[in-house]
Amino acid sequence: MNIITKLSELTELTANEKSLVAYIIANPKEVINYRSGELGEAAFVSVSTIYRLINKLGLNGFAELKIELASSVRSVNQEAEIDYDYPIVESDTPYQIMTNLNKIYSYTIDETARFSNPDELLEVGKLLLKAKTIDVYAASANLFFAQNFKFQMQEIGLLINVPEEDYVQRLSAANSDETHVAIVVSYGGRGQTTREVVKLLKENKVPIILITSIQDNPLLEFATHKLYLASVENHYDKVSSFSTRLSLLTVFDTLYAIYFNHHYEKNLSYKLANYQKMNKKLI
């Protein structure tokens, strides 16, 4: 049952809660971009009323309400002519293929932004800045995006640990402590190694930033913070992970940019100075 249906079927609401429900149903796209205080002002209710309604919906906070709304809006408005799992057919010309992929990419970036929580991004930035060691746990093709993030951070003088082999991932998690921060990439929590790694991290009291889909993921209970990917594609029944790959790249690029921005001039000077050291002809 989608969130709009859930809202319309709620009973035993106060007058303010009924007013809030009516506003959300009438303006789901706007609510997706609000903070809780902004929604309260727009609907003429208190923030406490918003959180009472969230509890009645069985959700875990305002960010989850926005994610449910974004998913509901997507299911209603998704363009019928684009199949995100099979965006190309044999009769497509090269230009049609590019056009279809462009639509998927545009939608993916928009959805990734809609699923983001400004407060969560702020806290994640603080956590990364405070960490003595940042470890990134990913599998399969996602390792390439983790390695790209490692490269970006290395350009500003920060060494990131990206263990690749299953045993090394478990060893890294077992060696971690509270001074570490772990970024775990898991679309649906299916990987056995990732589940073992997350349990080890939790046991060692390591803060976990989970990058995941909006679908059910058993690893959510272990996460300190959650960052959501665009969640359009089927896990396996598809031509390729066009949308998921771009969404993950967007999330990693955002984390890099947040970290960079906290000491902007310092990081920029460091990056340019090192580039000149490696390229003497530029001096």
C-alpha positions in Angstrom: 0.0 0.0 0.0 1.5 3.4 -1.0 1.7 6.3 1.4 -1.1 8.3 -0.2 -3.5 5.4 0.3 -2.3 4.9 3.9 -2.9 8.6 4.6 -6.4 8.5 3.1 -7.3 5.4 5.2 -6.2 6.8 8.6 -8.9 7.0 11.2 -9.1 8.6 14.7 -7.2 11.7 13.7 -7.4 15.1 15.5 -8.6 18.1 13.6 -5.0 19.3 13.1 -3.9 15.8 11.9 -6.8 15.7 9.4 -5.8 19.1 8.1 -2.2 17.9 7.7 -3.2 14.8 5.9 -5.3 16.8 3.5 -2.4 19.1 2.8 0.1 16.2 2.2 -2.3 14.4 -0.2 -2.9 17.6 -2.1 0.7 18.6 -2.3 3.0 15.6 -2.2 5.6 17.0 -4.6 6.0 20.1 -2.5 6.2 18.2 0.8 9.1 16.1 -0.6 11.3 19.3 -0.7 10.2 20.6 2.8 11.8 20.3 6.1 9.4 19.5 9.0 9.2 23.1 10.1 8.4 24.3 6.6 5.6 21.7 6.3 4.2 22.8 9.6 4.1 26.4 8.4 2.6 25.5 5.0 -0.1 23.2 6.6 -0.7 25.5 9.7 0.1 22.8 12.2 2.8 22.3 14.8 5.9 20.1 14.2 4.7 17.9 17.0 1.5 17.2 15.0 3.7 16.1 12.1 5.5 13.6 14.2 2.4 12.3 15.8 1.1 11.6 12.3 4.4 10.0 11.3 4.1 7.6 14.3 0.5 6.7 13.3 1.8 5.8 9.8 4.5 3.5 11.4 7.4 5.5 9.9 10.8 6.3 11.4 11.0 10.0 11.1 10.3 12.8 8.6 12.9 11.7 6.1 11.1 8.3 5.7 7.8 10.1 5.1 9.5 12.1 2.3 11.0 8.9 0.8 7.6 7.2 0.8 6.0 10.2 -0.8 8.7 10.4 -3.5 8.2 6.7 -4.2 4.4 7.3 -4.5 4.8 10.3 -6.8 7.2 8.4 -9.0 4.9 5.4 -9.4 2.1 7.8 -10.5 4.1 10.1 -12.8 6.8 7.8 -14.2 7.0 8.2 -18.0 5.3 5.2 -19.6 7.6 5.2 -22.7 10.7 4.5 -20.7 11.4 1.1 -19.2 14.3 1.6 -16.8 15.2 -2.1 -16.9 15.0 -2.3 -20.7 15.5 1.2 -22.1 16.8 0.0 -25.5 15.2 -2.2 -28.1 16.7 -3.8 -31.3 15.0 -1.2 -33.6 16.5 1.8 -31.7 18.9 4.1 -33.6 22.1 5.2 -31.8 20.5 8.6 -31.2 17.3 7.0 -29.7 19.5 5.0 -27.4 21.3 8.2 -26.2 18.0 10.0 -25.8 16.5 7.2 -23.7 19.6 7.0 -21.5 19.5 10.8 -21.0 15.9 10.6 -19.7 17.0 7.8 -17.3 20.0 9.8 -16.1 17.9 13.0 -15.6 15.3 11.2 -13.6 17.9 9.3 -11.6 19.7 12.5 -10.5 16.3 14.1 -9.6 15.2 11.1 -7.6 18.6 10.8 -5.7 18.2 14.5 -4.7 14.6 14.0 -3.6 15.6 11.0 -1.4 18.3 13.1 0.3 17.7 14.4 3.8 19.5 17.8 4.4 19.9 17.1 8.1 21.3 13.7 7.5 23.8 15.0 5.0 24.9 17.6 7.6 25.5 14.9 10.2 27.3 12.6 7.8 29.7 15.5 6.9 30.5 16.0 10.6 31.1 12.3 11.1 33.5 12.1 8.1 35.4 15.2 9.3 35.8 13.8 12.8 36.9 10.3 11.7 40.5 9.2 12.0 39.9 6.5 9.4 37.3 6.2 6.8 36.6 2.7 5.4 34.4 2.0 2.4 32.8 -1.5 2.0 31.4 -2.4 -1.4 31.1 -5.4 -3.7 31.1 -6.2 -7.3 30.9 -3.2 -9.7 30.3 -0.9 -6.8 34.0 -1.3 -5.9 34.9 0.9 -8.9 32.8 3.8 -7.5 34.4 3.3 -4.0 37.8 3.4 -5.6 36.9 6.6 -7.4 35.8 8.2 -4.1 39.1 7.0 -2.6 41.0 8.7 -5.5 39.1 12.0 -5.0 39.8 12.1 -1.3 43.5 11.2 -1.9 43.8 14.2 -4.1 43.1 16.4 -1.1 45.5 14.4 1.2 43.1 12.0 2.8 43.7 8.2 2.6 40.6 6.1 2.4 40.6 2.3 3.0 38.7 0.3 0.4 39.2 -3.4 1.2 38.1 -5.6 -1.7 38.5 -9.3 -0.9 35.9 -10.9 1.3 38.4 -11.9 4.0 40.1 -8.5 3.9 36.8 -6.8 4.3 36.0 -8.9 7.4 39.5 -8.4 8.8 39.2 -4.6 8.3 35.8 -4.5 10.1 37.2 -6.7 12.9 40.2 -4.3 13.3 38.0 -1.1 13.4 37.0 0.9 16.5 35.1 4.0 17.4 37.6 6.2 15.7 36.7 4.7 12.3 33.7 5.6 10.1 32.4 2.9 7.7 30.6 3.7 4.5 28.7 0.6 3.4 27.2 0.2 0.0 24.4 -2.3 -0.2 21.3 -1.9 -2.5 19.3 -4.6 -0.7 21.4 -6.3 1.9 21.7 -9.5 0.0 25.5 -10.1 0.2 26.6 -12.5 2.9 30.0 -10.8 3.4 28.4 -7.4 3.7 26.0 -8.7 6.4 29.0 -10.2 8.3 31.0 -7.0 7.9 28.1 -4.8 9.2 27.6 -7.0 12.3 31.4 -6.8 13.1 31.3 -3.0 12.7 28.3 -2.7 15.0 30.0 -5.0 17.6 33.0 -2.7 17.5 30.8 0.4 17.9 31.8 1.8 14.5 29.5 4.5 13.0 27.9 3.1 9.8 26.8 5.3 6.9 24.6 2.9 4.8 24.1 3.7 1.1 21.0 1.7 0.1 17.8 1.7 -1.9 14.4 2.6 -0.5 13.4 -1.0 -0.6 13.5 -3.2 2.5 17.1 -3.8 3.6 17.9 -5.9 6.7 21.0 -3.8 7.3 19.0 -0.7 8.0 18.8 -1.6 11.7 22.6 -1.4 12.0 23.0 2.0 10.3 23.9 5.2 12.1 23.0 7.2 9.0 21.2 6.3 5.8 21.7 7.7 2.3 19.3 6.5 -0.4 19.8 5.6 -4.0 17.4 6.0 -6.8 15.5 2.7 -6.7 13.9 2.2 -10.1 15.7 -0.8 -11.5 15.2 -4.5 -11.0 18.0 -6.2 -9.1 18.8 -8.6 -12.0 16.2 -8.5 -14.8 17.6 -5.6 -16.8 20.0 -4.6 -19.6 22.4 -2.9 -17.2 22.5 -0.8 -13.9 22.3 2.5 -15.8 20.3 4.3 -13.0 21.8 2.7 -9.9 25.4 3.4 -11.1 24.7 7.0 -11.7 22.9 7.4 -8.4 25.8 5.8 -6.5 28.2 8.1 -8.2 26.1 11.1 -7.3 26.0 10.1 -3.6 29.8 9.5 -3.5 30.5 12.8 -5.3 28.2 14.6 -2.8 30.1 13.1 0.1 33.4 14.2 -1.5 32.1 17.7 -2.1 30.7 18.1 1.4 34.1 17.1 2.9 35.9 19.4 0.5 33.7 22.3 1.3 34.4 22.3 5.0 38.0 23.5 4.3 37.5 24.8 0.8 40.6 27.0 0.4 42.9 24.6 2.2 41.7 21.6 0.1 41.9 23.6 -3.2 45.4 24.9 -2.5 46.6 21.4 -1.5 45.1 19.8 -4.6 46.6 22.4 -7.0 50.0 22.5 -5.3 50.3 18.7 -5.5 49.2 18.8 -9.2 52.0 21.3 -9.9 54.5 19.1 -8.0 53.7 16.3 -10.4 53.6 18.5 -13.4 56.7 20.7 -13.3 56.0 22.3 -16.6 53.0 24.1 -15.1 55.2 26.1 -12.7 
